[in-house]
Amino acid sequence: MTAQKEERLVTLEEFIIQAQNRFPGATGELSQLLRDIGLAAKIISREVNKAGITNILGFDGSTNVHGEAVKKLDLFADSQLISALERSGITCMVISEENDGIVKLSTTGGKYIVYLDPLDGSSNIDVNVSIGSIFSIYMREPRFDNAVHEQDALQPGSKQVAAGYVLYGSSTTLAYTTGLNVSLFTLDPSLGEFILCDRCVKIPKHGNIYSINEGSYNSWDVGLKRYIKYCQEEDTESGRPYSARYIGSMVADIHRTLIKGGIFIYPHSKKYPNGKLRLMYECNPLSFIIEQAGGMATDGENRILDIEPKAIHEQTPIYIGSPENVKHVMDFLHEFAEKEPEFKI
Ligand code: P6P
């Protein structure tokens, strides 16, 4: 990533307004939405960074729609983001990993639908490993009665009007796109502001890092096994063996991939026949970001952003990252797909 040197400090709020001013017809509502998410992110960052001190670690005793134990910080992040969206009155419904159904906001006339993974990677909270928030924004189909229906939220990722993530790591980073490149900000706690650090992030065309949970190796398709073995073979000319990096927080793994290049893979498996990661609030927003930075994202066959969703919490396999790496793994998947039966290893 070659950050363009900024002459002066540009805050997230200033940047959003500058971007909005380039569109005379803009109503400013999307800008308001992005600012609200930025505010919630600052509040969540403050809690995440002192989680060890306050009584906010650990489980709250409930489970989410996927049967996963919900951590207290998950619920805190969920409530902060939803109240921020409620305040601006331009969002009609929220779909979040922490809520089984749609969350209807008081302003059913709002023009936006927002998907949230309020705190992705929460299994890492208690061990101080980076976690993140992910958001994905759609326009709602106009309705005469302002009624809010789950069906209105089932739109392919290609219809997102904006998407982004906040990474709570050694520093708090916010990345977002409205379809015109990807901009990156870092939170300056002394100012309480997200400061612009790259207005147009581009992913390297190729990278020598692969990121996958190798614990499920035995249930992978043969083509994927062969691809990972290829990455592990010695060949200095092609930069092999690759390095393996896996954090277990998708936002952190994707942010590294965006900056350094390479590939992140969560395939289907015996345990997750449709993949583990959620299409609407993990894969679509992060695929929008990676594509806008020049990368690729597929489910092994099709472009993630073209998938027509059938359910708000549906899951999908994902192969995402530098375009050359994604194309390469797909070549392996296709080459061995028809040979699958005889190549079971
Ligand atoms: P596994 C976190 O729970 C998450 O949803 C993603 O952030 C992460 O990439 C993945 O699951 C990790 O799953 O099965 O490798 O622990």
Residues whose N, C-alpha, C, O or C-beta is under 5 A from the ligand:
A	BS01	P6P	D120 G121 S122 N213 G248 S249 M250 V251
